[in-house]
Structure formats: C-alpha cells, structure tokens
Amino acid sequence: MSDKDEISKVIQTYIDGMNFSSAEKTKEAFHPNASVVGYLHGDFLEMTLADFSGFVLSQQPSPHESSNDVTYEVIDIAIEGQTAHVKVKDVYLGITFIDTLSLIKVNDQWKIYNKLFHVQEK
C-alpha cells in the first residue's frame, strides 16, 4: 500500500472515530502525544489526545446513530519523507471545520501528530 493510501486510511479512521463517537478509533488514528488546537466559538482550545478522544466519546448518541453522519472532503495531501500534512474539510456536530493535520510515520505506521482546526463561518 502506498503512503498516500495509508494516510487516507488514517483519515478515514479519524472520521469514523468522530462519526461513531469512538474513543478507540480516535486513539488509533492519532499519535499518543498528539495535540488538537484551534478556536471554537471564539474560544481558544488546546487538547491532548485524551481530552479529544474523551470529547468524541461524549457525543451520545453518535452522529451516525442520530442520522447526522460526519461528511468530509480531503482538500490536499502533501508527503515529505516520513512526514505529511493533510487538509480536510469536515462537517461534525453541525459545524464545518477546516482541519490541518500533521502526520508522522513511526514504526512504519502513519499517525496524526497535530490537528489544527478552523471553524468555517456560514
């Protein structure tokens, strides 16, 4: 499988984690030391993976169970050796996010190391 295919699989796991409110899938997509940073409703948020996966888990019923599946579009993937960045537009919990995801390949596995998010105004 090519690096691009492997990265696409990680992105799908990330989206599935949010869609099914799965902390397990979220943790599978991210590096253990990952951070999630951005502004939500004007408030600066900085989360660890534990914080973010806990937030994802707390969304009950899940978007999928509520018939409000997460939708997404990969805007760009750029790979440089063992690092990559992916820009994703996704609609989660009724909010449109532009995510800039930094990935690193460790032990032959791609993981999201940083999620920088922007809320797109309607």
C-alpha positions in Angstrom: 0.0 0.0 0.0 1.4 3.4 -0.9 2.0 6.2 1.7 -0.9 8.1 0.2 -3.3 5.1 0.6 -2.1 4.5 4.2 -2.6 8.2 5.1 -6.1 8.1 3.5 -6.9 5.1 5.7 -5.8 7.0 8.8 -8.0 9.9 7.8 -10.9 7.5 7.4 -10.2 6.1 10.9 -10.2 9.7 12.3 -13.6 10.5 10.6 -15.0 7.1 11.7 -14.0 7.9 15.3 -16.0 11.1 15.3 -18.9 9.6 13.3 -19.3 6.6 15.7 -18.2 8.5 18.9 -15.4 6.0 19.3 -12.5 7.0 21.6 -10.8 3.8 20.4 -10.8 4.7 16.7 -9.8 8.3 17.6 -6.8 7.0 19.5 -5.9 4.6 16.7 -5.6 7.5 14.2 -3.6 9.8 16.5 -0.1 9.5 17.9 -0.2 9.2 21.7 1.5 12.7 22.1 -0.9 14.4 19.7 -2.4 17.8 20.3 -5.6 19.4 19.0 -5.7 23.1 18.8 -8.0 25.8 17.4 -10.7 28.3 18.1 -14.3 27.2 18.7 -17.0 29.9 19.1 -14.2 32.4 19.7 -12.6 30.4 22.5 -9.0 29.1 22.1 -8.9 25.3 22.7 -5.9 23.2 23.3 -6.5 19.5 23.9 -4.4 16.4 24.5 -5.4 13.1 22.7 -7.1 12.0 26.0 -9.1 15.3 26.1 -10.1 15.0 22.4 -10.9 11.3 22.5 -13.0 11.9 25.6 -14.9 14.6 23.9 -15.5 12.4 20.9 -16.8 9.6 23.2 -19.1 12.0 25.0 -21.1 12.8 21.8 -24.1 10.5 22.5 -25.9 9.4 20.6 -23.2 9.3 18.0 -23.6 11.4 14.8 -24.2 8.1 12.9 -26.9 6.9 15.4 -28.5 10.3 15.0 -28.6 10.0 11.2 -26.2 13.0 11.1 -23.1 11.3 9.7 -19.9 13.2 9.6 -19.2 14.3 6.0 -15.7 15.2 4.8 -13.6 16.1 1.8 -9.8 15.7 1.6 -8.6 19.0 0.1 -4.9 18.3 0.0 -2.3 15.7 0.9 1.4 16.5 0.8 4.0 13.9 1.7 7.6 14.7 2.5 9.6 11.6 3.5 8.3 10.4 6.9 6.0 13.5 7.4 2.9 14.7 5.8 0.1 17.2 6.1 -3.5 16.8 5.1 -6.1 19.5 4.8 -9.6 18.2 5.4 -13.0 19.9 5.3 -15.5 18.1 7.5 -18.9 18.7 9.0 -19.1 17.4 12.5 -21.9 18.2 15.0 -23.3 20.7 12.5 -20.1 22.7 12.4 -17.9 23.0 9.3 -14.2 22.5 10.2 -11.1 23.0 8.2 -8.6 20.7 9.7 -4.9 20.9 9.0 -3.5 17.5 10.1 0.2 16.9 10.5 1.2 13.3 10.3 4.4 11.4 11.1 5.4 7.8 10.1 6.6 5.9 13.2 7.4 2.2 13.1 6.0 2.0 9.6 2.7 3.5 10.7 1.2 6.9 9.8 -0.3 8.8 12.8 -1.8 12.2 13.2 0.5 14.2 15.4 -1.2 17.5 15.4 -4.7 18.7 14.5 -5.0 22.5 13.9 -8.7 23.4 13.3 -10.6 26.4 12.0 -14.4 26.8 12.2 -15.7 27.9 8.8 -18.4 30.6 9.2 -21.7 30.0 7.3 
